[in-house]
Amino acid sequence: MGAVFSKQSKFDIAIEHHKKALEIQKKRYLSGSFSITYTLNRIGHVRYEEKNYELAINYYSRALAMQDNLYPLHHIDIGDTLESIGSSYCAQKKYDEALEMYRRALAIKRMYLSADHLKLTYSFNKL
């Protein structure tokens, strides 16, 4: 439901629903889970859409820290999270930080995706 409210630009309601989901997930998965990383990223996306880039980075970074513990090294979801952090830095005109995140994301995505994959073109465009 949070994603639907976010698409409608009802950000406060979207955050409320995502946080409810996060509470449930934290009770069920005490040591972290893929579901929690997904929800943290969703909250980060809502904060990004609100133009609250610092808070978006906070949520993306929390997701990234959990992904580093849950996923194998260089998992493609880590690349997606790095790219989201990069976009938040870019929106703040922190271009050096953004470039570093984009490069790390691209390096991971190149391991998994074919050279003509659409996701790679998006990553190259961000550079």
C-alpha positions in Angstrom: 0.0 0.0 0.0 2.9 2.3 0.7 4.0 2.2 -2.9 0.5 3.1 -4.1 0.3 6.1 -1.9 3.8 7.2 -2.9 2.7 7.1 -6.6 -0.1 9.4 -5.6 2.3 11.8 -3.9 0.7 11.0 -0.5 4.1 10.7 1.0 3.1 10.8 4.7 0.6 8.0 4.3 3.1 6.0 2.2 5.7 6.3 5.0 3.2 5.3 7.6 2.4 2.1 5.7 6.0 1.3 5.0 6.9 1.8 8.7 4.1 -0.5 9.8 5.4 -3.1 7.4 8.9 -2.5 8.8 7.7 -3.0 12.4 6.1 -6.3 11.5 9.2 -7.5 9.6 11.5 -6.6 12.5 9.4 -8.7 14.9 9.4 -11.6 12.5 13.0 -11.5 11.3 15.0 -10.4 14.3 18.4 -10.5 12.6 17.4 -8.9 9.4 15.9 -10.2 6.1 15.5 -9.4 2.5 12.1 -8.1 3.3 13.5 -5.5 5.7 16.1 -4.3 3.1 13.3 -4.0 0.5 11.2 -1.9 2.9 14.1 0.3 4.0 14.8 1.0 0.3 11.1 1.8 -0.3 11.1 4.3 2.5 14.3 5.7 1.0 12.5 6.1 -2.3 9.6 8.0 -0.7 12.0 10.3 1.1 13.8 10.9 -2.2 10.5 11.8 -3.9 9.9 14.2 -1.1 13.3 15.7 -1.9 14.5 14.8 1.6 17.8 13.5 0.3 19.6 13.2 3.6 16.9 11.0 5.1 16.8 9.0 1.9 20.5 8.3 2.1 20.0 7.3 5.8 17.4 4.6 4.8 19.4 3.5 1.8 22.5 3.2 3.9 20.7 1.1 6.5 19.4 -1.2 3.7 23.0 -1.4 2.3 24.5 -2.4 5.7 21.9 -5.2 6.0 22.4 -6.3 2.4 26.2 -6.5 3.0 25.4 -9.0 5.8 22.7 -11.0 4.0 23.7 -11.1 0.3 26.8 -12.6 -1.3 29.5 -10.1 -2.2 28.5 -8.0 -5.2 24.8 -9.0 -5.3 22.9 -7.0 -7.9 20.5 -5.6 -5.2 23.5 -4.0 -3.6 24.2 -2.3 -6.9 20.6 -1.0 -7.0 20.9 0.4 -3.5 24.3 2.0 -4.3 22.7 3.7 -7.3 19.9 5.1 -5.2 22.4 6.5 -2.8 24.3 8.0 -5.8 21.1 9.6 -7.1 20.5 11.2 -3.7 24.0 12.6 -3.6 23.6 13.9 -7.2 20.3 15.6 -6.2 22.3 17.4 -3.5 25.0 18.4 -6.0 27.5 16.2 -4.2 28.9 15.0 -7.5 32.1 13.3 -6.3 30.1 11.1 -3.8 27.5 10.4 -6.4 30.1 9.4 -9.0 31.7 7.0 -6.5 28.3 5.3 -5.8 27.4 5.1 -9.5 30.8 3.5 -10.3 30.4 0.9 -7.6 26.9 0.2 -8.7 27.9 -0.1 -12.4 30.8 -2.5 -11.5 28.3 -4.8 -9.7 25.7 -4.7 -12.4 28.3 -5.5 -15.1 28.9 -8.8 -13.4 25.3 -9.9 -13.7 23.8 -8.1 -16.8 24.5 -8.5 -20.5 26.2 -5.6 -22.2 22.9 -4.6 -23.9 20.7 -4.9 -20.8 18.5 -1.9 -20.2 19.5 -1.5 -16.6 23.1 -1.1 -17.7 22.1 1.8 -20.0 20.4 3.5 -17.1 23.6 3.1 -15.0 25.8 4.5 -17.8 23.5 7.4 -18.3 23.9 8.4 -14.6 27.7 8.6 -15.1 
